[in-house]
Amino acid sequence: MHSIGIDIGGTKIAGGIVGSDPTKVLERSTLPTPSADVMDQVLTCLSELLDATSAPISSIGIGAPGVIDPSSGTVLSAGPTMPHWAGTDIRTAINREYPGISVAVHNDVRVMGLGEALFGAGRDYGSALFLSLGTGVGGAIVRDGKLQASPHHTAGELRCLVGKLPNGQAGTIESFAAGPGLARAYCERSGEERLDLRAIMRRYHEGEARAHALIDEHMEALGESISGFVAAIDVEVLVVGGGVGNIGAPIIEPLTCGFRRGGIAPANRIPVLQAHLGTDAPIIGAAALGRTVEHCEGTPHAS
């Protein structure tokens, strides 16, 4: 039986079909995210995927931006990139079109973390904290193969954690450790404008001392903050992904150094691992989420 995973983003909607091997995406569809009528585009993505296979589809998993109530499949709140997204009833819209397929919905980063915990870097551990480090900061807590439930559906949300840089400046980890924050801090030091993180990392690999110092300082500060959080929730592994996290050793090594320095032993000694699934993690995680749905109504859809 096959499952569909859909990742709804601010700029694109990416979907795929996952079969017996939960780490392989068999068919794909990618469409731009419109400024309005986002669910119409999601349904188009689903239609393209269903048309591309003759295999029966047992479930659909959706990773969506914002705070998601997984029990109802509704967006409770959303950020400025999708200002009309809050209040969207994702599950009902899909059930109306495909009543014979079970549907599960959760926050996009939580879903990506589920994929990494089950089939990626965290697959050998019973519990994991996933840290997504990209244009923003997000996270997920996975225990015993499931996303940790919480009364306000925010378990694992990390962006508002506060950290302190070596110069004494304090701020949320998103403000100084996500891609835009790193670029902004570098430009403030160099007096340059409009440099992005790609350009800064090119200088890093060319051996520029300023780039090395900034990345090391900010990632160590991030590691210290995350270490305290890990001590509070107590998991077996920290998995780091996202566009910044997947840069590799320049990010993971200083982050690990700060992680070891912060927190409380032995929680600060757990493995710190780079994510393994790359850009497929949201689709793989969404498909896995769909397969966890209980009480499926109707019969699987055969296209």
C-alpha positions, 0 to 999 in steps of 0.5 A, spaced: 500 500 500 502 506 498 502 513 501 502 520 499 506 526 502 505 533 501 509 539 504 506 546 503 511 551 503 510 559 502 513 558 495 512 551 493 507 545 494 511 539 493 508 532 494 510 525 493 508 517 493 512 513 498 511 505 497 514 499 501 521 503 502 519 508 506 525 512 504 524 513 497 519 517 493 516 514 487 513 519 484 513 527 485 509 533 483 511 540 485 507 547 484 508 554 486 504 556 492 499 561 490 497 568 494 490 565 495 486 559 494 492 554 497 488 548 498 486 548 490 493 548 489 494 542 494 488 538 491 491 539 484 498 536 486 494 530 489 490 529 483 497 529 479 500 524 484 494 520 483 494 520 476 501 518 476 500 511 479 496 505 479 497 503 486 492 504 491 493 509 496 492 508 503 493 515 506 495 522 505 500 526 510 500 533 510 506 538 513 503 545 513 506 552 516 503 554 522 500 552 528 496 546 526 491 542 530 492 535 528 486 532 531 482 537 526 487 538 521 486 546 522 491 551 522 490 555 528 495 560 527 500 562 521 506 567 520 506 573 515 508 569 509 501 566 509 497 571 512 490 568 510 492 561 512 490 561 519 483 558 519 484 553 513 481 546 515 486 542 511 483 535 512 476 537 511 478 540 504 481 533 502 476 529 505 471 532 501 475 530 494 478 524 497 473 521 502 476 514 501 483 516 503 485 517 511 488 524 512 493 526 517 496 534 518 501 537 522 506 542 522 511 542 516 517 542 521 514 537 526 513 532 520 520 533 517 522 531 524 518 525 524 521 523 517 528 524 520 527 520 527 524 514 523 528 513 517 534 518 517 539 520 522 535 518 528 532 512 526 537 508 531 534 512 537 527 511 541 527 519 542 529 525 538 529 532 538 530 535 531 532 542 530 531 545 523 535 551 521 534 555 515 531 561 514 528 560 520 528 555 526 523 550 528 523 543 531 520 537 533 520 532 539 519 524 537 518 519 542 517 512 540 515 513 533 510 519 534 510 526 534 510 528 542 502 531 543 501 537 546 495 541 549 497 547 544 500 543 538 507 547 539 511 541 542 518 542 539 517 549 537 524 552 538 525 559 535 523 563 541 528 560 545 533 565 548 541 565 547 547 569 548 552 571 544 560 572 546 559 579 546 553 579 551 548 580 546 542 576 547 536 574 543 532 569 540 536 563 537 532 565 530 534 572 530 542 570 531 542 563 528 538 562 522 540 564 515 538 571 515 540 572 522 547 570 520 548 574 514 545 580 518 550 579 523 556 578 518 554 585 514 554 589 521 561 586 522 564 587 515 560 594 513 557 590 507 550 590 504 546 585 501 550 579 502 547 572 503 549 566 507 551 562 501 556 568 499 559 568 507 560 560 506 564 561 500 568 566 504 568 561 510 571 556 505 576 560 502 579 561 509 576 568 511 577 569 519 571 574 520 567 568 517 570 563 521 569 567 527 562 569 526 559 562 524 563 559 530 560 564 535 553 564 533 553 556 532 556 555 539 551 560 542 545 556 539 548 549 541 548 552 549 541 554 548 539 547 545 543 543 550 539 547 556 532 545 552 535 538 551 536 537 559 529 539 560 525 534 555 531 529 555 531 525 549 537 520 546 539 524 540 539 531 537 538 531 529 540 538 525 537 539 519 534 545 514 538 549 509 543 551 514 544 545 518 545 541 512 551 545 510 555 540 514 561 540 519 562 548 519 555 548 522 555 542 526 562 542 529 561 549 533 554 547 535 556 541 538 562 544 542 556 549 545 552 543 546 557 540 550 559 546 554 551 547 556 546 544 559 547 538 564 551 532 564 549 527 561 544 530 557 549 534 554 553 528 551 548 525 547 549 525 539 549 531 535 547 528 528 546 532 521 540 530 518 540 524 512 534 525 508 535 532 505 530 535 501 526 529 501 525 529 509 518 533 508 515 528 503 517 522 507 515 525 514 508 527 511 507 520 508 509 517 515 505 521 518 499 519 514 500 512 515 500 513 523 492 515 522 487 510 525 480 509 524 481 510 516 474 511 513 472 508 507 477 504 502 483 505 499 483 509 493 485 506 486 487 511 481 
